[in-house]
Amino acid sequence: MTGAGGGGAVETGTGAAAGVAAATAVAAVATAALAIGLSGRRSTPGPLARPTSRTVSLKAASEQAGSAAGAVDEDDSDDESDDEDGDDALSSIYEDETDDPYFEDGEAENVVEARCVARFLPGSPQKFRRVLWQIRGRSYREALMLLEFLPWRQCKPVLTALQSAAANAQNHFNMDKSRLFVHRCKATKGPFSKRMRPVSKGQAHAYMKKTTHVTIYVREMSDDQLEKF
């Protein structure tokens, strides 16, 4: 009885020791696994390394952009200086040229011209301007033919004014009528009168009677201009 009991105690102590050893082994394996996991996490690059590289790259990019902007600004300043030089050159050219399209470059502007001013002609300036547009820049003979056959009412007073300008050129400046041309002409607004026109039902409608001042300048053509005409 006693021996049997003693053997059971020995078996019980051995089982307890085996359980403690198994628990210790499990704890060791868990500790090792935890250590491996922590070491694996530490070995991977952390999130703090990426902003540093991005900051460096952005800084480098900003420096390159700044240098490029400086170069562009220098180029813009050069372009502005070139534009100023070009404007000065153009202004000097325009100052040398005359406003008269019938004069060659360098030709003097002191050319004698005769004019006729016809004032208080009945009609609106717009109706006279469409006639003057047809004769501006033409020779005297060609302008006479146009005014003779154009269908507008304002052609007759313009024809009279043109003949008066040619007579002034011949009588006062001893010019040849065959070499004359219409250098410039204009129609300006004159005074107008307000009138009333009776209509139906005893009503009166207002209208205006307009007048126009016509000015025609003629010059004598040179030999080169006569060949062109």
C-alpha positions as CSV (number, residue, x, y, z in Angstrom):
1,M,0.0,0.0,0.0
2,T,2.7,2.3,1.0
3,G,4.8,1.5,-2.1
4,A,2.0,2.0,-4.3
5,G,1.2,5.3,-2.8
6,G,4.8,6.5,-3.1
7,G,4.8,5.6,-6.8
8,G,1.7,7.7,-7.5
9,A,3.3,10.7,-5.8
10,V,6.4,10.3,-7.9
11,E,4.3,10.2,-11.1
12,T,2.3,13.2,-10.0
13,G,5.5,15.3,-9.4
14,T,6.8,14.2,-12.8
15,G,3.6,15.3,-14.5
16,A,3.7,18.7,-12.8
17,A,7.3,19.3,-13.8
18,A,6.4,18.4,-17.4
19,G,3.6,20.9,-17.4
20,V,5.8,23.6,-16.1
21,A,8.4,22.8,-18.7
22,A,5.8,22.9,-21.5
23,A,4.4,26.3,-20.2
24,T,8.0,27.6,-20.1
25,A,8.6,26.5,-23.7
26,V,5.4,28.1,-24.9
27,A,6.3,31.3,-23.2
28,A,9.7,31.2,-24.7
29,V,8.3,30.6,-28.2
30,A,5.8,33.5,-27.7
31,T,8.6,35.8,-26.5
32,A,10.7,34.8,-29.5
33,A,7.9,35.4,-31.9
34,L,7.2,38.8,-30.3
35,A,10.8,39.7,-30.6
36,I,10.9,38.7,-34.3
37,G,7.8,40.8,-35.0
38,L,9.2,43.8,-33.2
39,S,12.5,43.4,-35.0
40,G,10.7,43.1,-38.3
41,R,8.8,46.3,-37.7
42,R,11.9,48.2,-36.7
43,S,13.7,47.0,-39.8
44,T,11.1,48.6,-42.1
45,P,11.6,52.3,-42.9
46,G,9.5,54.5,-40.7
47,P,7.1,57.2,-41.9
48,L,9.6,59.9,-40.8
49,A,12.1,59.1,-43.6
50,R,9.7,60.0,-46.5
51,P,8.9,63.7,-45.6
52,T,12.6,64.4,-45.3
53,S,13.3,63.2,-48.9
54,R,10.2,65.0,-50.2
55,T,11.3,68.2,-48.4
56,V,14.7,68.0,-50.0
57,S,13.3,67.3,-53.5
58,L,10.8,70.2,-53.1
59,K,13.5,72.5,-51.9
60,A,15.7,71.6,-54.9
61,A,12.7,72.1,-57.2
62,S,12.0,75.5,-55.7
63,E,15.6,76.5,-56.2
64,Q,15.5,75.4,-59.8
65,A,12.2,77.3,-60.4
66,G,13.7,80.4,-58.8
67,S,16.7,80.3,-61.0
68,A,14.5,79.7,-64.1
69,A,12.3,82.6,-63.0
70,G,15.4,84.8,-62.6
71,A,16.4,83.8,-66.1
72,V,12.9,84.6,-67.4
73,D,12.9,87.9,-65.7
74,E,16.3,88.8,-67.3
75,D,14.9,87.7,-70.7
76,D,11.8,89.8,-70.1
77,S,13.9,92.8,-69.3
78,D,15.9,92.2,-72.4
79,D,12.7,91.9,-74.4
80,E,11.4,95.1,-72.9
81,S,14.6,96.9,-73.8
82,D,14.3,95.5,-77.3
83,D,10.7,96.7,-77.5
84,E,11.7,100.2,-76.4
85,D,14.4,100.3,-79.0
86,G,11.9,99.1,-81.7
87,D,9.4,101.7,-80.6
88,D,12.0,104.4,-80.8
89,A,13.0,103.3,-84.2
90,L,9.4,103.2,-85.4
91,S,8.7,106.6,-84.0
92,S,11.8,108.0,-85.8
93,I,10.5,106.5,-89.0
94,Y,7.0,107.9,-88.6
95,E,8.4,111.3,-87.8
96,D,10.4,111.3,-91.0
97,E,7.4,110.2,-93.1
98,T,4.7,112.6,-94.2
99,D,0.9,112.0,-94.0
100,D,0.5,112.6,-97.7
101,P,0.2,109.3,-99.6
102,Y,1.1,111.0,-102.9
103,F,4.5,112.1,-101.8
104,E,7.6,110.0,-102.0
105,D,9.9,109.5,-99.0
106,G,12.0,112.6,-98.4
107,E,10.0,114.8,-100.6
108,A,9.2,118.2,-99.2
109,E,5.7,119.2,-98.1
110,N,5.8,122.8,-99.3
111,V,3.6,122.2,-102.3
112,V,1.2,124.9,-103.4
113,E,-2.5,123.8,-103.4
114,A,-5.7,125.6,-104.2
115,R,-9.1,125.2,-102.5
116,C,-12.7,126.0,-102.7
117,V,-15.0,126.2,-99.6
118,A,-18.7,125.9,-100.4
119,R,-20.8,126.7,-97.4
120,F,-24.4,126.2,-96.4
121,L,-25.1,123.6,-99.1
122,P,-28.5,122.0,-98.6
123,G,-28.2,118.4,-97.5
124,S,-26.7,116.3,-94.7
125,P,-22.9,115.8,-94.5
126,Q,-23.4,112.0,-94.9
127,K,-24.9,112.4,-98.3
128,F,-22.1,114.7,-99.4
129,R,-19.4,112.4,-98.0
130,R,-20.5,109.5,-100.2
131,V,-19.9,111.7,-103.2
132,L,-16.5,112.9,-102.0
133,W,-15.4,109.4,-101.4
134,Q,-15.8,108.8,-105.2
135,I,-13.5,111.7,-106.3
136,R,-10.9,111.7,-103.5
137,G,-7.4,111.1,-105.0
138,R,-8.6,111.2,-108.6
139,S,-7.5,113.5,-111.4
140,Y,-9.5,116.6,-112.2
141,R,-10.8,115.2,-115.5
142,E,-11.8,111.9,-114.0
143,A,-13.6,113.5,-111.1
144,L,-15.5,115.7,-113.6
145,M,-16.7,112.7,-115.5
146,L,-17.8,110.9,-112.3
147,L,-19.7,113.8,-110.9
148,E,-21.4,114.3,-114.3
149,F,-22.9,110.8,-114.3
150,L,-23.4,109.8,-110.6
151,P,-27.1,109.5,-109.7
152,W,-27.0,111.5,-106.5
153,R,-28.5,115.0,-106.0
154,Q,-25.4,116.3,-104.2
155,C,-23.1,115.7,-107.2
156,K,-24.1,119.0,-108.8
157,P,-22.9,121.3,-105.9
158,V,-19.8,119.2,-105.5
159,L,-19.1,119.6,-109.3
160,T,-19.5,123.4,-109.0
161,A,-17.1,123.5,-106.0
162,L,-14.5,121.3,-107.9
163,Q,-14.6,123.6,-110.9
164,S,-14.2,126.6,-108.6
165,A,-11.2,125.0,-107.0
166,A,-9.6,124.4,-110.4
167,A,-10.3,128.0,-111.5
168,N,-8.6,129.2,-108.3
169,A,-5.6,127.1,-109.0
170,Q,-5.3,128.3,-112.6
171,N,-6.0,132.0,-111.9
172,H,-4.1,132.5,-108.6
173,F,-1.2,130.0,-108.9
174,N,-0.9,129.6,-112.6
175,M,-1.5,125.8,-112.5
176,D,-2.4,123.6,-115.5
177,K,-5.8,122.1,-115.2
178,S,-4.8,119.0,-117.0
179,R,-2.3,118.2,-114.2
180,L,-4.6,118.8,-111.3
181,F,-5.9,116.1,-109.0
182,V,-8.2,116.1,-105.9
183,H,-5.7,116.0,-103.0
184,R,-8.2,116.0,-100.2
185,C,-11.9,116.9,-99.6
186,K,-14.2,117.0,-96.6
187,A,-17.8,117.7,-95.6
188,T,-18.5,119.2,-92.3
189,K,-21.8,119.9,-90.5
190,G,-23.4,123.3,-90.9
191,P,-26.3,124.9,-89.1
192,F,-29.7,123.2,-89.3
193,S,-33.2,124.5,-89.0
194,K,-36.2,122.9,-87.2
195,R,-39.4,122.7,-89.1
196,M,-42.8,121.1,-88.7
197,R,-44.6,119.0,-91.3
198,P,-48.5,118.7,-91.1
199,V,-49.7,115.1,-91.1
200,S,-53.1,113.4,-90.5
201,K,-55.5,114.2,-87.7
202,G,-54.2,117.8,-87.3
203,Q,-50.8,116.5,-86.1
204,A,-47.4,118.2,-86.8
205,H,-44.2,116.2,-87.0
206,A,-40.8,117.8,-86.5
207,Y,-37.9,117.5,-88.9
208,M,-34.6,119.2,-89.5
209,K,-33.3,121.0,-92.6
210,K,-29.5,120.3,-92.5
211,T,-26.7,122.2,-94.3
212,T,-23.2,121.2,-95.1
213,H,-19.8,122.9,-95.7
214,V,-17.7,121.3,-98.4
215,T,-14.0,122.0,-98.8
216,I,-12.0,120.7,-101.8
217,Y,-8.2,120.9,-102.1
218,V,-6.5,120.4,-105.5
219,R,-2.8,120.1,-106.3
220,E,-0.7,119.9,-109.4
221,M,0.8,116.5,-110.2
222,S,4.5,115.9,-110.8
223,D,5.8,114.0,-113.8
224,D,6.0,110.8,-111.9
225,Q,2.5,111.2,-110.5
226,L,1.2,112.0,-113.9
227,E,2.6,108.8,-115.3
228,K,0.9,106.8,-112.4
229,F,-2.4,108.5,-113.2
